[in-house]
Amino acid sequence: MNVLALDIGGTKLAAALVDNDLRIIERHECPTPASQTPQALTASLEALLSPLADRAQRVAVASTGIIHQGVLTAINPANLGGLEHFPLQETVSRITHLPCLALNDAQAAAWAEYQALEDDITDMAFITVSTGVGGGIVSGGRLMMGDGGLAGHFGHTLADPDGPRCGCGRIGCVEAIASGRGIAAAAQSALAGLDAKAIFTKAREGDVQAQSLVQRSARVLASMIADVKAVTDCQRVVIGGSVGLAVGYLEQVTGYLAQEPKAYQVMLKAAHYRHDAGLLGAAMLVQK
């Protein structure tokens, strides 16, 4: 059975035709519409999905935000604004004329990465550090979504009570500091206006401010991972996302986590499926 898998992120939309062996037969991407209204998103989804729909039997959607009963609500409007109570599952089914499953992208990625683990592990957390910071939890071999779809939104836990206001409305969230958007927002002087990718490049070139911004992100993420360990007692934490997979970032997080008390330390690894974890995890859940 071919699955049409869709990944909706704050920066890009990706659609792929995935076969039973999890091979991506064909893949298309486009930027997330700058005008993030229901009409703009629907138009982009139609353009992206229509060329692939007639070769699939099911659709699986992994999207940023809270997905509850097929409805998308952006927890941080700065990442995917204008989409409060967007009927995602219904919209995609109408476009493709196919049955659809929709869930949070980091939850989907957590399921894919759990399947890729080689060790005998039943409890795992996945963390994505990208435009925002998200996550997913596998407990006792089962993916946790929560009654309202909120499970795993680690990025909206507290990092600094005196920190910047997060787009979700809270003060000092991990996401407001450690995410790509958070890194860019804190840049000053010569780095002001640069995005996270450019700041990482500057850090590799030796720019002191850029290095400090990356280190701050890694330190906050390590502290959050210690909290996740305390709450879930997970056996492994998998890191993904454009920031999480950036060269040298995971090593910095590992170094800061090693400074935590031993009880809060846990083995870290980079995402096996890299940037396709959300797409493939959604496809896996449909094919179960």
MARLUM-780771 format. One line per 4 residues: number of its first residue (from 1); their letters; for each residue x, z, y of C-alpha. Coordinates in nm, 3 decimals, always signed. Layout:
BEGIN
NUM) a) X:Z:Y; ...;
END
This chain:
BEGIN
1) mnvl) +0.000:+0.000:+0.000; +0.135:-0.099:+0.339; +0.087:+0.155:+0.617; +0.086:+0.069:+0.985;
5) aldi) +0.274:+0.365:+1.135; +0.261:+0.438:+1.507; +0.481:+0.676:+1.707; +0.364:+0.772:+2.057;
9) ggtk) +0.631:+0.936:+2.271; +0.682:+1.018:+2.635; +0.929:+0.729:+2.675; +0.829:+0.464:+2.421;
13) laaa) +0.565:+0.351:+2.174; +0.681:+0.226:+1.834; +0.479:+0.061:+1.558; +0.607:-0.034:+1.215;
17) lvdn) +0.472:-0.181:+0.895; +0.593:+0.051:+0.615; +0.571:-0.026:+0.242; +0.533:+0.210:-0.056;
21) dlri) +0.911:+0.257:-0.075; +0.924:+0.366:+0.291; +1.096:+0.046:+0.391; +1.018:-0.075:+0.741;
25) ierh) +0.907:-0.435:+0.699; +0.854:-0.509:+1.066; +0.885:-0.298:+1.379; +0.783:-0.339:+1.744;
29) ecpt) +0.840:-0.117:+2.049; +0.731:-0.104:+2.410; +0.767:+0.148:+2.692; +0.503:+0.416:+2.723;
33) pasq) +0.286:+0.291:+3.012; +0.401:+0.430:+3.345; +0.035:+0.476:+3.441; -0.053:+0.713:+3.160;
37) tpqa) -0.429:+0.674:+3.173; -0.658:+0.624:+2.874; -0.711:+0.263:+2.977; -0.337:+0.190:+3.010;
41) ltas) -0.254:+0.353:+2.677; -0.537:+0.171:+2.500; -0.416:-0.164:+2.635; -0.059:-0.095:+2.519;
45) leal) -0.179:+0.012:+2.174; -0.386:-0.305:+2.137; -0.086:-0.524:+2.220; +0.141:-0.330:+1.985;
49) lspl) -0.090:-0.285:+1.683; -0.294:-0.605:+1.669; -0.013:-0.833:+1.536; +0.051:-0.595:+1.243;
53) adra) -0.293:-0.463:+1.151; -0.401:-0.742:+0.915; -0.111:-0.662:+0.678; -0.189:-0.291:+0.642;
57) qrva) -0.446:-0.087:+0.454; -0.416:+0.238:+0.651; -0.288:+0.353:+0.990; -0.084:+0.670:+1.046;
61) vast) -0.022:+0.795:+1.400; +0.246:+1.045:+1.506; +0.203:+1.140:+1.871; +0.346:+1.383:+2.120;
65) giih) +0.098:+1.648:+2.233; -0.164:+1.849:+2.050; -0.368:+1.653:+1.796; -0.687:+1.832:+1.697;
69) qgvl) -0.950:+1.656:+1.487; -0.804:+1.322:+1.590; -0.814:+1.398:+1.964; -0.494:+1.398:+2.171;
73) tain) -0.432:+1.647:+2.450; -0.100:+1.637:+2.636; +0.030:+1.995:+2.648; +0.282:+1.886:+2.913;
77) panl) +0.121:+1.624:+3.139; +0.466:+1.536:+3.279; +0.552:+1.389:+2.937; +0.222:+1.216:+2.864;
81) ggle) -0.013:+1.274:+3.152; -0.371:+1.170:+3.205; -0.460:+1.207:+2.839; -0.670:+1.519:+2.815;
85) hfpl) -0.909:+1.480:+2.519; -0.810:+1.120:+2.444; -0.987:+1.003:+2.121; -0.667:+0.880:+1.959;
89) qetv) -0.779:+0.845:+1.598; -1.105:+0.674:+1.694; -0.928:+0.437:+1.937; -0.665:+0.329:+1.684;
93) srit) -0.927:+0.276:+1.412; -1.131:+0.061:+1.649; -0.828:-0.152:+1.742; -0.708:-0.202:+1.383;
97) hlpc) -1.038:-0.181:+1.189; -0.855:+0.053:+0.948; -0.890:+0.420:+0.848; -0.652:+0.635:+1.053;
101) laln) -0.469:+0.967:+1.024; -0.329:+1.122:+1.344; -0.101:+1.423:+1.387; +0.170:+1.557:+1.617;
105) daqa) +0.492:+1.355:+1.603; +0.723:+1.651:+1.539; +0.495:+1.778:+1.263; +0.511:+1.434:+1.103;
109) aawa) +0.889:+1.427:+1.141; +0.914:+1.772:+0.984; +0.738:+1.643:+0.674; +0.971:+1.342:+0.644;
113) eyqa) +1.281:+1.555:+0.689; +1.156:+1.810:+0.437; +1.124:+1.534:+0.177; +1.483:+1.429:+0.249;
117) ledd) +1.635:+1.773:+0.183; +1.848:+1.781:-0.131; +1.855:+2.158:-0.179; +1.580:+2.369:-0.336;
121) itdm) +1.419:+2.467:-0.006; +1.060:+2.573:+0.054; +1.079:+2.687:+0.418; +1.215:+2.460:+0.690;
125) afit) +1.179:+2.403:+1.062; +1.227:+2.073:+1.241; +1.313:+2.062:+1.611; +1.319:+1.752:+1.826;
129) vstg) +1.499:+1.757:+2.160; +1.413:+1.447:+2.358; +1.195:+1.390:+2.666; +1.045:+1.726:+2.564;
133) vggg) +1.116:+1.983:+2.293; +0.886:+1.991:+1.993; +0.889:+2.103:+1.635; +0.726:+2.132:+1.298;
137) ivsg) +0.716:+2.396:+1.027; +0.711:+2.359:+0.650; +0.627:+2.693:+0.487; +0.605:+2.738:+0.111;
141) grlm) +0.638:+2.362:+0.075; +0.334:+2.294:+0.294; +0.323:+2.141:+0.642; +0.172:+2.379:+0.897;
145) mgdg) -0.045:+2.225:+1.168; -0.248:+2.527:+1.281; -0.621:+2.555:+1.340; -0.587:+2.395:+1.683;
149) glag) -0.288:+2.168:+1.611; -0.040:+2.384:+1.806; +0.188:+2.493:+1.520; +0.554:+2.414:+1.584;
153) hfgh) +0.542:+2.368:+1.961; +0.867:+2.565:+1.991; +0.952:+2.406:+2.325; +0.684:+2.610:+2.496;
157) tlad) +0.827:+2.945:+2.398; +1.001:+3.151:+2.665; +1.368:+3.090:+2.747; +1.400:+3.240:+3.096;
161) pdgp) +1.127:+3.440:+3.275; +1.292:+3.342:+3.605; +1.342:+2.980:+3.504; +1.174:+2.660:+3.623;
165) rcgc) +0.803:+2.598:+3.583; +0.728:+2.384:+3.280; +0.483:+2.097:+3.295; +0.259:+2.292:+3.057;
169) grig) +0.205:+2.554:+3.328; +0.425:+2.833:+3.192; +0.740:+2.962:+3.361; +1.078:+2.924:+3.193;
173) cvea) +0.984:+2.734:+2.876; +1.263:+2.609:+2.652; +1.140:+2.255:+2.723; +1.182:+2.300:+3.100;
177) iasg) +1.553:+2.371:+3.048; +1.676:+2.216:+2.724; +1.488:+1.884:+2.714; +1.617:+1.555:+2.849;
181) rgia) +1.374:+1.589:+3.139; +1.492:+1.949:+3.197; +1.859:+1.850:+3.196; +1.794:+1.574:+3.450;
185) aaaq) +1.582:+1.800:+3.672; +1.864:+2.054:+3.704; +2.126:+1.797:+3.809; +2.258:+1.828:+4.164;
189) sala) +2.484:+1.646:+4.410; +2.648:+1.341:+4.253; +2.441:+1.372:+3.935; +2.103:+1.404:+4.109;
193) glda) +1.867:+1.129:+4.001; +2.050:+1.051:+3.676; +1.865:+1.069:+3.345; +1.983:+1.274:+3.047;
197) kaif) +2.154:+0.977:+2.880; +2.367:+0.917:+3.188; +2.446:+1.289:+3.220; +2.568:+1.298:+2.858;
201) tkar) +2.792:+1.002:+2.936; +2.931:+1.185:+3.239; +2.989:+1.494:+3.025; +3.194:+1.292:+2.776;
205) egdv) +3.396:+1.158:+3.068; +3.481:+1.512:+3.174; +3.238:+1.576:+3.459; +3.220:+1.956:+3.491;
209) qaqs) +2.860:+1.975:+3.614; +2.739:+1.740:+3.340; +2.919:+1.946:+3.077; +2.759:+2.261:+3.214;
213) lvqr) +2.410:+2.108:+3.198; +2.458:+2.000:+2.836; +2.601:+2.339:+2.743; +2.305:+2.515:+2.907;
217) sarv) +2.066:+2.305:+2.700; +2.255:+2.375:+2.377; +2.274:+2.750:+2.450; +1.900:+2.775:+2.518;
221) lasm) +1.821:+2.576:+2.204; +2.043:+2.800:+1.990; +1.865:+3.108:+2.123; +1.531:+2.949:+2.042;
225) iadv) +1.649:+2.868:+1.688; +1.737:+3.236:+1.640; +1.378:+3.318:+1.743; +1.243:+3.058:+1.498;
229) kavt) +1.451:+3.213:+1.221; +1.316:+3.559:+1.309; +0.954:+3.436:+1.296; +0.966:+3.200:+0.996;
233) dcqr) +1.276:+3.311:+0.799; +1.334:+2.939:+0.737; +1.617:+2.829:+0.508; +1.712:+2.524:+0.711;
237) vvig) +1.663:+2.385:+1.063; +1.678:+2.007:+1.110; +1.750:+1.871:+1.457; +1.630:+1.532:+1.584;
241) gsvg) +1.544:+1.352:+1.908; +1.756:+1.153:+2.151; +1.919:+1.466:+2.297; +1.935:+1.649:+1.964;
245) lavg) +2.116:+1.355:+1.802; +2.346:+1.284:+2.097; +2.716:+1.284:+2.012; +2.854:+1.638:+2.008;
249) yleq) +2.527:+1.815:+2.090; +2.453:+1.960:+1.746; +2.808:+2.097:+1.726; +2.752:+2.283:+2.052;
253) vtgy) +2.421:+2.426:+1.932; +2.590:+2.535:+1.607; +2.863:+2.710:+1.804; +2.617:+2.905:+2.018;
257) laqe) +2.402:+2.995:+1.716; +2.713:+3.138:+1.546; +2.732:+3.394:+1.831; +2.390:+3.536:+1.739;
261) pkay) +2.366:+3.831:+1.495; +2.400:+3.712:+1.137; +2.035:+3.781:+1.049; +1.926:+3.515:+1.301;
265) qvml) +2.166:+3.245:+1.188; +2.052:+2.951:+0.976; +2.211:+2.628:+0.855; +2.154:+2.331:+1.087;
269) kaah) +2.158:+1.961:+1.002; +2.094:+1.636:+1.184; +1.775:+1.446:+1.104; +1.821:+1.223:+0.799;
273) yrhd) +1.571:+0.965:+0.924; +1.711:+0.980:+1.277; +1.465:+0.832:+1.529; +1.223:+0.706:+1.262;
277) agll) +1.135:+1.050:+1.124; +0.796:+1.065:+1.297; +0.694:+0.715:+1.189; +0.796:+0.768:+0.828;
281) gaam) +0.654:+1.119:+0.805; +0.313:+0.995:+0.916; +0.334:+0.713:+0.661; +0.428:+0.960:+0.385;
285) lvqk) +0.128:+1.179:+0.460; -0.109:+0.881:+0.437; +0.047:+0.770:+0.107; +0.022:+1.117:-0.056;
END
